[in-house]
């Protein structure tokens, strides 16, 4: 089964954050099709390679409910570890089996 979910990525910097949208592949844990919001990738470089970079989180949403998870950035690619992916699958199943709430 090919299941990809839309997610929000948040790169935390010392005094700021960079937000992006992407697709999480639930089979592999890879995150693809990353599009940054209000951030010039060519001019400023990958957020994870900046000196003021701290960490990255991903967010799955269903209405006003959200599940947050740790994201690794290695070699310019976003992904989650197999153990994090396994835990996220359980949390995502709970998130998406509940009726969405209004924002």
N, C-alpha and C positions, 0 to 999 in steps of 0.2 A: 504494500500500500504506500502511496506517495502522499504524505501529509505534510503540508507546509502551512505554518501559521504566521500571520502578520504580527510583528512585535515592535515595540519602541525600544531603542537603545539609548542609554544615557552615559556618556563619558564624563566622569567627574574630574574636574580640574581643581587646582588649589582655590581659586576664587570664582569659578564659573562652571558651567556644564555645557556640553554639546549634545544636542538631541538629534536622533536619526530614526528612520523607519527601515525595517528589513523583514526578511522572511526566515523563520526558523524551520529547518528540516528536522522533523521529529524522528526520522530514521537514523540520521547521522550526527545531529547536533551542530551541523554547520549553519551559519547565518549568511545569507546571500542577499543580493539586490539592496544593498545599504544605500540609502539616500539621506543626506544630511539636511537639517533644517537650519537656515540662516547661518551657514558655515561654509567658507570657501576652502575646499579641500586642496585645490591647487596652490593657493596663496599661503595657507596656514599649515598644510601637511596633515597627516593622520593624527587625530587627537591623542591616540595612545603613544605616539612617538614624541610628544611635546615634553619639555622639562617639568611642566606643572601638572602633568597627568597623574591621577591617583588610582582610579579603578573604573570598571564598566559594569553596569547592570542592565538587564533586560526586563521588560515588562510585557506580560500578556494581559489583555483586557477583555472583559465581557460586561458591557454596560458600565456601571460604576465600580464593579469588582475588579481587582487586579491581583496578579501573582508576580512577584519580583524574584529574579534569579541572577546568580553570578555569571558573568561572561568573561571569557579569556580572549585576549588579543595577542596573537602570535604571528609574526611575519606579515603583519598588515591584514590578517583575516580574523574575523570574529567567529567564535564557536563556544560550545559548552562541553564540559567533560562528560564522559559516559556516566559517571555516578550522579552528577548534577542533572543530566538528561533523564535518567531513570526516576529521580525524585520529582522532577518537573512534570513528567508524564502523569504521575499520580495526582499532583496538584492541579494540573490543567484539566484532567478528567472531572475533578470535583467542580472546578470553575465553570466548565462548559455544560455540565449536567444540571446546574441551577439556572432558574429563569433569570435573565438579565434584569438589573435594576436600572432605573432611569438616572441619568447624570444630572 
